Amino acid sequence: MECTIREFDHVIIRGLKSTDPNVQNRCVHRVFYEDVEPLLRSIQCSLFKGTVEYDELVSELYFFLARNNWKVLNSFTGRNGASLSTWLSHVAWRFFMAYYKKGNRVDYTDDISVFDRQVSTISVDEMRMDIEQTLSRMTNERYVSVIRLLIIEGRETEEVAKMLNTTIQNIYNLKHRAIASFIELYQES
């Protein structure tokens, strides 16, 4: 199992943790408003039905990564050649899905955020029904499989590549296209 963090990812991680607001802002913009924006937009649409502002999602995820002296972000190892944005995609889906499983409350703060109040109006069943309805409308079964295995079930990329008899790089490509397809179908409904 290869665990090598790419140099660019090291730079981004240092920038996110930086005490220099200019450096930190550039890195936050790069990660959350470029690299993982399509994923967070899909979460905004599919999980929260557009009731939560995009910036609120970014804030919640950023604070989750930063809690306990950046414990979550420090757990990124670059295993199997994964980039920071790919790893962050998994973390984001798991974080926001867990939000529902914990009774719509995140345990990293005592403050009730706008996000908490918005999420509490959406039930787990509504979320599941919306996701399942959109998946059922997808015509590409490989896309559906990739979303189910990677995002919903939380399986590792290497495991999914073996299951689908393809390369890890192809799984990353399939995931990107699958999410784009999911978002497009979701927005049509």
N, C-alpha and C positions, 0 to 999 in steps of 0.2 A: 504494500500500500504506500504509494508515493505521497509524501507530505512536504511539498515545496510551495511556499507562497511566492507568487510572482512579484517582481520588484515594484511594478506599478501599484499592486494591491498594498504593498508595504507603505508606499507613499500616501495612498488614500487613507489607510488606517491611521498613520501618524497625523495626517491632516484632520481627520475627524476628532482625534483626541487633543489636537492642538489648543493651546491657550490663546493663540493669536486669532482674533475673530475673522480677519481677512482670509487666512489660510483655512480655517474651519468652515467658513461660509462657502468657499470655492469647492471644498471637498463634499460638503453636504449637498450643494447644488449638483455636482457631478454624479454622486451616488443616487440621491433620491429624486432628482428632477431630470435625469438622463438615463443612467444605467438601469434602474429598477422601476422607473415610472410606469412602463406598460403593466408590469405586475401589480403595482399598487393601485393603478386605475382599475384593473380587473377586480381586485379585492374591494375597492370602493363600490363598484357596480354590482358584483355578484354577491358579496356578503352583506353589504350595507345598503344596497339599493339606492345609492347616491345620496343617502341622508347624512353622510359624514363628509365634511370638507376634506379635500386632498391634503392640505397643510396639516390638518389635525392627525391624519394617518401618519404623515411624516414625523410629526412631533412625538406621537406615541411610540412609534418604532425606534426613533432615535433615543428617546429616554430609556426604552427597554434595553437597547444595546449598551448604553452608558452606565446603567445601574451597577452598583457594587464595583466601582472603579473599572468599568468597561469589561466586566467578567464575560458577558456574552460575546462581545466583539473579539475579545482575546482568545475565545475558543476556536476561532477560524484558523485552520491549519493548511488549507490548500490541498487537502487530501484528494488523491486521484486527479490532480491537475485542475481542480475546480477553481474558478475565479471567485473573487469576493462577491460579485453581483449574483452569480449562480448560487453560492452558499446563502447569501442574503435572501434570495427568493424563497428558499426552503424555510429559513428562519421566519420570514414575514408571514407566510401561509400558516405555519404552525402557531405563531404568536397570535394572529388574529382569529384562527379557528379555536384556539384554547380559550380565547376571550369568552366564547359562548359556553364552553364546557365548565367554566368557573363561575357560572351564574352572572355573566356579563360584567364582571369586576376584575380589574387587574390589580395584583397585590403589591405593586412597587411603589405605591403612593397612597397616602390617606386622603388626598384631595379628590373630589369628584369632578372629573373633567367633562367638558362638553361631549367628548367622545363617549364616555360612560352613559350619559343621559340619552344620547342618540341611539346607541347600540341596544339599550334596554327596551326599545320599542320594537325590535325585530326578534322574532322567536327563532329558535334553532330549526324547528320544523319548516318555517317559511324559507329560511336560508337553504336547507337541504332540498326542498321542493324546487326552488329557483335553479339551483345548481343542476339537479337531476333533469329538469325540463330542458335546460340549455344543452346539457350533454346528450340528451336523447335526440336533439335536432342536429347534432354534428354528424356529417356524412362520412368523415374520415375516422374509421375505427382505431387507427394507430394513435391519432390525436387524443381520442377519448381514453384509450389505454394509458397513454403517457400522463394525462391529467389525473386519472384515478390512482395510478401507481405512485407517481412522484408527489403530487400535491395533496390528494385526499388521504391516501394511505401512508404517505411519508416515507416511502421506501428509498433506499440509496440509489444513486444514479447507476452505479456499477451493477447492482442487482437487476435493475430494470433493463439495462442493456443486454444482460444475459437472458432475461426472460423474453425479450423481444428479438433476440438473436441479431443484435446490431452493435455498433460501436458506441462508446460513451459520448464522443463528439456528436454523433448522429442523434443521440438522445437529447443533448442540449439544443440542437437545431429543431428537432421535433417539438420539444417543449416550448420553444419560442413561438413557432408557428401555431401550435395548439392553443396557446394562451391568446394569441392574436385572433384566431378563429372563434374561440370561446367569447371573447369580448365583443366581436362583431355580431355574433348571434344573440348574445345577451342584450345588446343595445337595441336590437330589432324588436325585442319583445316588450 
